[in-house]
Amino acid sequence: MADEEPKQLNYIPEVILKKRKNNEDWAIRRKQQLEQRIKKSKGDNFVIKKPEQFIREFRDKPLIKPYLTQELDLIQMKHRTKRQRRALVTPESKLLFIIRIRGKNDMHPKTRKVLYSLRLRKIFNGVFVKANERIMEILQMVEPFITYGCPNLKSVKDLIYKKGLAQISKQRVPLTDNNIIEQELGKHGILCIEDIVNEIATVGPHFKEVSSFLCPFTLNRPEKALQGKKKLYENGGDSGDRKDNINELISKMI
């Protein structure tokens, strides 16, 4: 029997061999990457978080954070009222001038309602009020949003002459015609703008009618007088009772 001839091996080009090698290496790398990714994802699912981290993440949610800050404002308002009720002191002066110094950010609806009851609907609005125990309780409720004090005669005059507007038939009318004043307040003996100044400054018997006749004063933003600090004025902040120092702030806002 004749010897069989050896089979010849098929020739494979070197380019194809390199390509197979590269494909194998790439498949190995992809497998390793996939395994690492699965391992990492499983590890992340079992991370133990501290309670503080859960609370922080909850509070930082866009829809939750405004609600929590408003609720915090309400809680602080209740605490201020309870804490300061015993130390409530009515100023010697019967006249107070209140200025709203903060906007509505972080404000609870109940706080806004109290500010609206004082006719302080916008930031840098100002109003005259008669000082008594009830008004002092109200001011303490919204203290972080306002500043107030005892205006002197000069401040009263400057406010009424330079910034005074009357509320007539839901229209804001400048105090340039004494006939308008006499028509609206003549039955109370108030005939001119000087009578209005006197009634406000002395907190006369018709103070309520005259202060209601006047629109809330729209004041200018003071330069460098308010620093945006939420602390009380007596502690180096902006809000709360300024006593006689309110006159300095008024002069910068007219």
Secondary structure, DSSP 8 states (H G I E B T S, - for coil): -------------HHHHHHHHHHHHHHHHHHHHHHHHHHHHHHHHT----HHHHHHHHHTSTTTHHHHHHHHHHHHHHHHHHHHSTT----SSSEEEEEE---STT--HHHHHHHHHTT--STTEEEEEE--HHHHHHHHHTGGGEEEE---HHHHHHHHHHH-EEEETTEEEES--HHHHHHHHGGGT--SHHHHHHHHHTT-TTHHHHHHHB--EE----SSS-----SBGGGTSSBEEEETTHHHHHHHH-
